[in-house]
Amino acid sequence: MSHQEVPLPENGLGVTANDRVTLESRLLDAVQQAVIATDLQGRVIYWNLYAERLFGWTREEALGRPIVDLTPHEASREEAAAIMARLLRGEPWAGEFLVRRRDGTAFTAFVVDSPILGSDGQLVAVVGVSTDVSAVRALEAQLRQAQKMEAVGRLAGGIAHDFNNLLTVILGNIELALQSRGIEPGAATSLTGARDAATRAAQLTRQMLAFSRREPLRPRVLDLSTALRGLEPMLQRLLPENIQVAFDVQGTAMPVVIDPGQYDQLVLNLAVNARDAMSNGGTLRMDLAPVASTGGAAGRHVRLAVSDTGSGISPDALPHIFEPFYTTKEPGQGTGLGLATVYAVVEQAGGHIDVETSAGHGTTFIVTLPTVGVATAEAVADTPVALGMNTRPTVLVVEDDFGLRELIIRTLTAAEFRVLDASGGVQALELLGEHLGAVDVMLTDLLMPGMDGATLAERVAQSYPGIRVIVMTGHAAPALYDRASRQSPFRIVEKPFGPAEIVQAVRRAFLAGHGTVAAP
């Protein structure tokens, strides 16, 4: 029975049955949920306006047709029959249900089904109210993904500090051994291999910190067109001969605020991902162009599209490609951090990334980043500092890791620095008080138990403004890093570092503090 055929008496206000039917129809059409009624044989007898929008069938097309031919997904047919059997017993049902639109698109709906009883108490029809909850479920999935990333990020950040300390000690001792006189060629080869492995481990740690958003960023204005062209020689070396590389850079300057190292990592990781998808060769395209922003103003964003002609990404794998440690490669052939790092870099730069893929026809990753209105001057790269000095600077080394502290002391002593050392911030302040005016440079770890390096830098800036501060960090919360970086004068050295790097950093800080221009 359709809603037009329901007999309704007149009321005392002179409203006719037809008026009431029209009003009820309008009320149900105003509801932002699909309201569908069927008879006991499952044929549609009512289909409101929102049901047309949600499922794609017009009211005229739906009326009289079996509901099982219109809304349930193929995978839900058995469940639909069980629900109908329950309703025929007079029992209501509510829950999530996989349905489909007219074009076959599947989505999840929350459905409330209720039996309709006649005046005699007998079952005469069934009504169901359906709400599309796919967007809510997508948001919940994003939240779960964010929580997963946060959990893994905390794990990565927790181990990164100690891991980078160990790597610094390993790399430092290898460098010192390689500088030894009379080292045998075989031993030098072995040490070089160990150094290369430790360097790769350091890169892996940086990747973990990047996707966990716990690596302090060094963003600056970067022209992506120039940066992408600069990577072309490296990409040519990275890719095998059976993969052709095509670049299409439209426009001139495309200034974006991003960490240059992370941008390089983003491009290289996407290139490696494309290479692995084209085991039999193919074409890798990199298209860079300004695009209109949401407001329609051209040039407010820049889009990098990285396309391959490889195997594509399977529907099962697609939802997981940005998850850390997820990989479809054979054991030992991938870390599962490549695309997770790309995702984190894009998010940190205020952009977003989309994926277009088709099995057997390749994949395109589309990275969209916001541009800045006016490009600022590029940061000038540090130049090596001349080693000769007429005085012996005094350096206070503050590091809670004994092995790393001993390595730094050996390195600086060999470079003819006077060295004082402390295992923490409180001891460092005591030494400064005992050696008033004697310390030229303080080299401190950022993340330490008790008083952290940021607090120590603040205390030193207030009480000993003439001391140059160098902060060593392999991992720290961004807020802690920002606190330390506000102290002037201030320099940063990232772990792991080699002996030459730390010596150069200390010499540069000392010469800057004494008004000396660093020699090239």
C-alpha positions, 0 to 999 in steps of 0.5 A: 500500500503506498502512502497515497492510499492510506485512508485518513479521516478528516479532523475537526479543523477541516483538514482533509485526508488528502491534505494530511497525506500531502503534509506527511509526504512533505515531512518525510521528504524533508528528512535527511535520511532515506525512509523506505517502506516495503510490503510483506513480500519485500516490495517497495511501497514508499521511497522518500526524496532522500532515498533517491539522492542516497541510492540513485533510484527515483521514486517511480523506478523504486516503487513496486520493485523488490528491495533486495534488487535496489539497496543491499550489497551483494555481500549482504544478501544473506544478512538482508534475508535474516533481517527480513525474517526477523522483521516478519516475526515483528522484531525490530532491527538496527545496525550497520549494513553494507549497501550500494548505490545504483552505480554499484558503489558500496558504502556503509549505512546505519539502518533502523528497521521496524515492523508496521502493525495494522489496527488489528495488531497484525503486521502489514508492512516494514519501514527502514530508515538509513543513514550514510555513515561512511564519512564518519567511518572514514574519519574514525579510520583516520583517527585510528591511523593518527593514533597508530602513527603517534604510538609508533612515533613515540616509540621511534622518538624514545629510542632515537636519542640513545640510538643516535648517541651510540651511532655518534660513538661508533662513527667517531671511533671509526673516523679516529681509527681511519685517521691513524697512521700505518693502518693496514689497507684491509683494516681500512676497507673494513672500517669504511664498510662499518662507517657506511653501515652506521651512516645508513642506520643514521638515515633510517633513524631520521626517516623514523623521526620524520614520519613521527614528526619528532625531527626538528625541522630546518624550514626555509624558502625553497624554489621547488623548480630549481630543487627538482632540477638539481635532483635530476643527476641523482635520480639518473644514477638511482634508476636502472637503465631500463627506466626512462625519466621525464621532467616537466617543470612549468613556470619559473620560481615556485617558492615553498617553505620546507626543509630542503633535506626533507624535500629531497627525501620526499622526491627520492622516496617517491622515485624509489617507490616508482622504480620498485613498481617497474621491475621490467622497466618503464617511464617515471614522470615528474611534473611540477606546476603551479595550481590554483588554490581553493579560492581560485587564485593561481600560483598559491599552490604547487603540485608535484605529480610523480607517475610510473608505468608499473604494476599499480597498487592493489585495492587491498594494499592501497589503504595501508601504503602510508602506514609505517613499516607496511610493505609489499616487498619481500623480506629484506627489500624494504623498510616500509618507511618510504611512503610513511616518510613522504606522508609525514614530510607533506603534512609537516609542510602544510600540504596534502598527498593524493594517489591515483592508481590502476592495477597494471596501468601504473600509479601517480602520487600527487603532492600539493604544497602551499607557496609563499608570496615572495621568495626570501633570500636563500640561506648561505651554506656554512664554509669550512673554518680555518684550523689555525688559531692563536689561542686555546679556547676552553670548551665545556662539554655537557653530555649524560652519555659517558661513551659519547662524552669521552669521545668528544673529550678525546676529539677536542683535546686532540684538536688542542682545546681545553676541555671541561666536562659535566654529566648534566646541567646542574654540574655544568652550572657549578663548573661555570661558577668555579671557572668564571670567565674561562669558558668560551664555548658550551657544547651541550646535549639537548635531551638529558635527565634532570635539567635539559639542554634548553633550560641550561641554555636559558640559564647560561644566556642569562648569567654568562651571555659571552659564552657561545652555546652549541646544542647537540641533538638526535631527537627532541620534542619540537617545543624543547628545540624551539626553547633552546634555539631562542637563546642567542648565540646558538648553534645546532649540531645533529647527531650522529656527527663525526670528529671533524664536524664537531671540531669545526662547529666549536671553532666556528662558534669561538671565532664568531664570539671573538669577532673573527671572520671564518676563513674559507 
